[in-house]
Amino acid sequence: MNNKIIYFDNNATTRTDDRVVEAMLPYFSSYYANPSSLHSLGQTVKQIVETSRSKISSYLSSKPEEIIFTSGATEAINLAIKGIVETYSNKGRHIITSQTEHSAVLDVCKYLESRGFEIDYLRVSKEGLIDLTQLENQIRTDTILVAIMYVNNETGVVQPIAKIAEICNLNKVLFFTDATQAVGKLPINTSNCKIDLLCFSGHKFYGPKGIGGLYCKRNIKLNPLLHGGGHENGLRSGTLNVPGIVGLSKAFEIAHDEMQTNKEFIQSLRDKFERIILSQYNVKLNGHPKNRLYNVSNMSFKDIDPLLMISSLNDIAFSQGSACSSSSIKPSHVLTSMGVSYEEAFSSFRFSFGKYNSESEVDSVLSQLGKILKQKEKSNTII
């Protein structure tokens, strides 16, 4: 990797913590047996897996048997939503979600619509929050699932998860939350919040890629996506990714122990970045100013060509905040659902900070951005 790259794209993925890598290494070369094998080495590895499962469950205030290992959040989302609708379709075929969900949720919902399920997509405010009254009003006797993300991946907006869970619980409707951007960054208690299903992915909080999981409350039945071996209590067949599971457990441990320290440091970087940009230039913050995760800045840069911005900052890793292809640029569905104009959405960018960033990197990016924005202001003045 080019060491000159400044990495402000931590919501996309994070660098794996060195301590996580170190914890994983023995399970590639020494403890490499299949945990389903009955011989002593296999059983030793199985115990390692179950120890990791217990540790992870403790950080989520759940029971070990409620943790199902998957390849990541996308698989967990598919298992949760499809597993629920196949099991509970005799009760109803109505699902509620929001317009600003990750595509992993929205694409599953589109698929289910093609299968005859009815999906209601809740609107959000200009600050990205759902309306709890609208949620209550949309719940029907045939509603089987509400799926609302914990933290939005583009804006960092944090939904009122405890209140949503309470509404669902009172109406006897299952509640699933995509907590991919929340786990490892915020304290989560599945018992107190009455969450029924919750997904997470290791690479969002300094763990390895290719490993994640689904918390599924013990009394909830799911139909599996994968068949062929009966692993994970029959819910996710396939040989377990032992190094990934060990690394995931270690990432949970580190995140738990260092959560407050990381929050204070990362938020200081984010706040300095925003304070200078918002006070000096014609830039608008997207999302709720307070109810959002401490590491995310999503901003609209007025009248800035996004391709010019990207090419001018080619030594900085950040997100356009939109879905791009070689032939077209489409504005972010999250931002347009919040009422952001197409023009502003086109020129919106997400900067997501992490524990491996530094104040000097923030200063460097501010300097480079300042040159672009001042040049733009100068050209506008001449015109």
HUURDA-V884065 format. One record per residue. PSI is psi in radians with two decimals (NA if undefined). D_FIRST is the distance of its C-alpha to the first C-alpha in Angstrom with 2 decimals. Layout:
BEGIN
psi=PSI d_first=D_FIRST
psi=PSI d_first=D_FIRST
END
This chain:
BEGIN
psi=2.52 d_first=0.00
psi=2.01 d_first=3.78
psi=-0.21 d_first=6.00
psi=-0.20 d_first=8.68
psi=2.27 d_first=8.16
psi=2.13 d_first=11.10
psi=1.78 d_first=11.12
psi=0.80 d_first=14.77
psi=0.76 d_first=14.77
psi=-0.26 d_first=15.73
psi=-0.38 d_first=18.66
psi=-0.85 d_first=16.59
psi=2.75 d_first=14.76
psi=2.74 d_first=13.95
psi=2.39 d_first=11.67
psi=2.25 d_first=13.86
psi=2.40 d_first=15.98
psi=-0.60 d_first=15.98
psi=-0.53 d_first=19.71
psi=-0.80 d_first=19.39
psi=-0.78 d_first=17.33
psi=-0.71 d_first=19.98
psi=-0.53 d_first=22.75
psi=-0.55 d_first=21.60
psi=-0.77 d_first=21.28
psi=-0.38 d_first=25.08
psi=0.06 d_first=25.52
psi=-0.54 d_first=23.59
psi=-0.55 d_first=25.63
psi=-0.92 d_first=28.77
psi=1.20 d_first=29.83
psi=0.04 d_first=28.83
psi=2.77 d_first=32.18
psi=2.17 d_first=32.88
psi=-0.17 d_first=34.30
psi=-0.16 d_first=37.00
psi=2.57 d_first=38.36
psi=-0.21 d_first=41.64
psi=2.99 d_first=41.18
psi=-0.69 d_first=40.44
psi=-0.72 d_first=36.72
psi=-0.73 d_first=36.32
psi=-0.55 d_first=38.38
psi=-0.78 d_first=36.41
psi=-0.68 d_first=33.21
psi=-0.71 d_first=35.20
psi=-0.63 d_first=36.19
psi=-0.76 d_first=32.59
psi=-0.81 d_first=31.89
psi=-0.57 d_first=35.00
psi=-0.74 d_first=34.23
psi=-0.73 d_first=30.84
psi=-0.75 d_first=32.71
psi=-0.73 d_first=35.27
psi=-0.79 d_first=32.77
psi=-0.75 d_first=31.05
psi=-0.60 d_first=34.50
psi=-0.60 d_first=35.57
psi=-0.36 d_first=32.83
psi=0.07 d_first=34.05
psi=0.75 d_first=37.70
psi=-3.09 d_first=38.35
psi=2.57 d_first=39.76
psi=-0.71 d_first=37.65
psi=-0.13 d_first=39.22
psi=-0.01 d_first=38.08
psi=2.12 d_first=34.37
psi=2.13 d_first=33.27
psi=2.38 d_first=29.84
psi=-3.10 d_first=28.07
psi=-0.13 d_first=24.76
psi=-2.99 d_first=23.97
psi=-0.65 d_first=25.71
psi=-0.78 d_first=26.45
psi=-0.71 d_first=28.41
psi=-0.69 d_first=30.07
psi=-0.80 d_first=31.16
psi=-0.75 d_first=32.65
psi=-0.75 d_first=34.37
psi=-0.94 d_first=35.79
psi=-0.87 d_first=37.15
psi=-0.64 d_first=38.25
psi=-0.67 d_first=39.50
psi=-0.84 d_first=41.61
psi=-0.57 d_first=43.12
psi=-0.55 d_first=44.13
psi=-0.63 d_first=45.75
psi=0.22 d_first=47.42
psi=-0.33 d_first=48.28
psi=-0.40 d_first=51.91
psi=-0.64 d_first=51.91
psi=3.05 d_first=50.43
psi=0.61 d_first=47.84
psi=2.29 d_first=46.73
psi=2.53 d_first=43.29
psi=2.30 d_first=42.18
psi=-2.91 d_first=38.65
psi=2.84 d_first=37.29
psi=-0.29 d_first=36.12
psi=0.33 d_first=32.80
psi=2.84 d_first=31.56
psi=2.67 d_first=28.20
psi=-0.44 d_first=28.51
psi=-0.62 d_first=28.53
psi=-0.81 d_first=31.88
psi=-0.67 d_first=33.19
psi=-0.62 d_first=32.61
psi=-0.71 d_first=34.43
psi=-0.69 d_first=37.21
psi=-0.72 d_first=37.52
psi=-0.77 d_first=37.85
psi=-0.59 d_first=40.52
psi=-0.66 d_first=42.37
psi=-0.29 d_first=42.70
psi=0.15 d_first=44.28
psi=0.06 d_first=46.88
psi=2.63 d_first=45.42
psi=2.19 d_first=45.93
psi=2.25 d_first=43.03
psi=2.23 d_first=43.56
psi=1.89 d_first=40.62
psi=2.42 d_first=41.25
psi=2.82 d_first=40.81
psi=2.78 d_first=38.95
psi=3.06 d_first=39.95
psi=-0.29 d_first=38.35
psi=0.04 d_first=36.43
psi=0.10 d_first=35.17
psi=2.49 d_first=37.60
psi=2.82 d_first=39.86
psi=2.01 d_first=43.64
psi=-0.57 d_first=45.04
psi=-0.72 d_first=48.47
psi=-0.70 d_first=47.19
psi=-0.87 d_first=45.58
psi=-0.72 d_first=48.90
psi=-0.46 d_first=50.80
psi=-0.34 d_first=48.64
psi=2.29 d_first=49.14
psi=3.06 d_first=51.86
psi=-0.41 d_first=53.72
psi=0.22 d_first=51.61
psi=2.19 d_first=48.22
psi=-0.29 d_first=46.28
psi=2.43 d_first=42.85
psi=2.23 d_first=41.19
psi=1.83 d_first=37.38
psi=2.26 d_first=35.89
psi=2.62 d_first=32.35
psi=-0.97 d_first=32.00
psi=2.26 d_first=29.30
psi=2.35 d_first=28.28
psi=-0.40 d_first=24.61
psi=-0.70 d_first=24.86
psi=-0.30 d_first=27.28
psi=0.07 d_first=27.25
psi=2.30 d_first=31.04
psi=2.10 d_first=32.62
psi=2.72 d_first=35.62
psi=1.30 d_first=38.76
psi=-0.75 d_first=38.05
psi=-0.71 d_first=40.94
psi=-0.68 d_first=43.43
psi=-0.78 d_first=42.18
psi=-0.68 d_first=42.50
psi=-0.75 d_first=45.97
psi=-0.80 d_first=47.11
psi=-0.74 d_first=45.97
psi=-0.74 d_first=47.60
psi=-0.54 d_first=50.87
psi=0.12 d_first=50.94
psi=0.77 d_first=50.08
psi=2.39 d_first=46.99
psi=2.52 d_first=43.78
psi=2.14 d_first=40.75
psi=2.33 d_first=37.12
psi=2.30 d_first=34.25
psi=1.77 d_first=30.61
psi=0.46 d_first=29.21
psi=-0.68 d_first=25.53
psi=-0.07 d_first=24.65
psi=-0.72 d_first=27.35
psi=2.32 d_first=27.03
psi=-0.20 d_first=25.33
psi=-0.50 d_first=25.86
psi=2.55 d_first=29.62
psi=2.30 d_first=32.40
psi=2.24 d_first=33.77
psi=1.76 d_first=37.18
psi=-0.48 d_first=38.07
psi=-0.87 d_first=41.63
psi=-0.63 d_first=42.54
psi=-0.14 d_first=41.04
psi=0.68 d_first=42.74
psi=2.37 d_first=39.64
psi=-0.71 d_first=40.36
psi=2.50 d_first=36.93
psi=2.38 d_first=33.42
psi=2.77 d_first=29.96
psi=2.86 d_first=26.60
psi=2.29 d_first=23.07
psi=-0.61 d_first=20.99
psi=-0.02 d_first=17.55
psi=-0.21 d_first=19.11
psi=0.89 d_first=19.87
psi=0.39 d_first=17.12
psi=-3.07 d_first=18.36
psi=2.75 d_first=17.13
psi=2.78 d_first=17.06
psi=0.19 d_first=20.10
psi=2.39 d_first=22.65
psi=-2.82 d_first=24.96
psi=2.99 d_first=28.65
psi=2.18 d_first=31.88
psi=2.21 d_first=34.51
psi=2.03 d_first=37.87
psi=2.46 d_first=41.08
psi=-0.60 d_first=43.22
psi=0.05 d_first=46.15
psi=2.35 d_first=44.17
psi=2.37 d_first=44.26
psi=2.51 d_first=41.49
psi=2.29 d_first=41.64
psi=2.68 d_first=38.60
psi=-0.65 d_first=36.27
psi=2.41 d_first=35.70
psi=2.57 d_first=38.51
psi=1.02 d_first=38.59
psi=-0.40 d_first=38.97
psi=0.39 d_first=39.80
psi=2.85 d_first=36.80
psi=0.89 d_first=36.33
psi=0.58 d_first=40.08
psi=0.05 d_first=40.12
psi=-0.27 d_first=37.77
psi=1.52 d_first=34.54
psi=2.60 d_first=35.05
psi=2.49 d_first=32.38
psi=2.30 d_first=31.24
psi=2.47 d_first=29.53
psi=1.45 d_first=25.83
psi=-0.85 d_first=26.71
psi=-0.70 d_first=23.34
psi=-0.73 d_first=22.29
psi=-0.76 d_first=25.64
psi=-0.77 d_first=25.38
psi=-0.68 d_first=21.93
psi=-0.77 d_first=23.41
psi=-0.74 d_first=26.38
psi=-0.68 d_first=24.42
psi=-0.70 d_first=22.43
psi=-0.81 d_first=25.89
psi=-0.83 d_first=27.26
psi=-0.76 d_first=24.67
psi=-0.72 d_first=24.89
psi=-0.80 d_first=28.65
psi=-0.53 d_first=28.88
psi=0.23 d_first=26.57
psi=-0.85 d_first=27.34
psi=-0.72 d_first=29.53
psi=-0.79 d_first=27.42
psi=-0.75 d_first=24.31
psi=-0.85 d_first=26.53
psi=-0.75 d_first=28.01
psi=-0.86 d_first=24.82
psi=-0.71 d_first=22.90
psi=-0.59 d_first=26.08
psi=-0.66 d_first=26.58
psi=-0.85 d_first=23.30
psi=-0.77 d_first=24.24
psi=-0.67 d_first=27.80
psi=-0.78 d_first=27.07
psi=-0.88 d_first=24.85
psi=-0.72 d_first=27.65
psi=-0.75 d_first=30.48
psi=-0.79 d_first=29.45
psi=-0.84 d_first=28.42
psi=-0.49 d_first=31.50
psi=-0.38 d_first=33.93
psi=-0.31 d_first=33.06
psi=2.92 d_first=32.26
psi=1.30 d_first=33.66
psi=2.48 d_first=31.27
psi=2.37 d_first=32.37
psi=2.35 d_first=30.99
psi=2.26 d_first=31.00
psi=2.97 d_first=32.19
psi=2.32 d_first=34.47
psi=-0.41 d_first=34.14
psi=-0.77 d_first=34.84
psi=1.14 d_first=34.56
psi=2.80 d_first=30.80
psi=2.62 d_first=27.91
psi=-0.07 d_first=26.91
psi=0.07 d_first=23.23
psi=2.37 d_first=23.62
psi=2.03 d_first=24.65
psi=2.07 d_first=25.67
psi=2.53 d_first=27.28
psi=2.16 d_first=29.16
psi=1.82 d_first=28.83
psi=2.26 d_first=32.20
psi=0.34 d_first=32.46
psi=2.28 d_first=28.78
psi=2.08 d_first=27.53
psi=-0.61 d_first=24.50
psi=-0.62 d_first=23.00
psi=-0.74 d_first=23.56
psi=-0.81 d_first=21.93
psi=-0.79 d_first=18.75
psi=-0.56 d_first=18.65
psi=-0.44 d_first=19.55
psi=0.80 d_first=16.81
psi=-0.12 d_first=13.95
psi=0.25 d_first=11.63
psi=2.25 d_first=12.72
psi=2.02 d_first=12.03
psi=3.08 d_first=15.60
psi=2.49 d_first=18.15
psi=-0.33 d_first=20.97
psi=0.36 d_first=23.38
psi=2.86 d_first=24.69
psi=2.05 d_first=24.43
psi=2.59 d_first=23.20
psi=3.04 d_first=23.69
psi=-0.39 d_first=23.80
psi=-0.33 d_first=27.53
psi=2.80 d_first=28.11
psi=2.15 d_first=27.01
psi=2.41 d_first=28.96
psi=2.64 d_first=29.51
psi=2.27 d_first=28.49
psi=-0.47 d_first=31.32
psi=-0.84 d_first=30.84
psi=-0.76 d_first=31.54
psi=-0.56 d_first=34.37
psi=-0.41 d_first=35.95
psi=0.02 d_first=36.07
psi=0.11 d_first=37.98
psi=2.33 d_first=35.28
psi=2.75 d_first=36.31
psi=-0.70 d_first=34.45
psi=-0.77 d_first=33.86
psi=-0.63 d_first=32.36
psi=-0.64 d_first=30.31
psi=-0.60 d_first=28.81
psi=0.55 d_first=27.68
psi=2.54 d_first=26.42
psi=2.57 d_first=22.94
psi=2.20 d_first=21.60
psi=2.07 d_first=19.68
psi=2.17 d_first=19.11
psi=2.74 d_first=18.46
psi=3.11 d_first=17.58
psi=-0.29 d_first=18.30
psi=0.04 d_first=15.02
psi=2.94 d_first=15.71
psi=2.84 d_first=18.01
psi=-0.57 d_first=20.98
psi=-0.58 d_first=19.55
psi=-0.70 d_first=16.81
psi=-0.79 d_first=19.78
psi=-0.71 d_first=21.68
psi=-0.77 d_first=19.06
psi=-0.70 d_first=18.90
psi=-0.70 d_first=22.68
psi=-0.79 d_first=23.11
psi=-0.70 d_first=21.19
psi=-0.71 d_first=23.00
psi=-0.70 d_first=26.21
psi=-0.75 d_first=26.09
psi=-0.81 d_first=25.74
psi=-0.66 d_first=28.47
psi=-0.68 d_first=30.79
psi=-0.67 d_first=30.58
psi=-0.77 d_first=31.45
psi=-0.68 d_first=34.35
psi=-0.77 d_first=35.56
psi=-0.61 d_first=35.66
psi=-0.64 d_first=37.50
psi=-0.72 d_first=40.00
psi=-0.74 d_first=40.72
psi=NA d_first=41.36
END
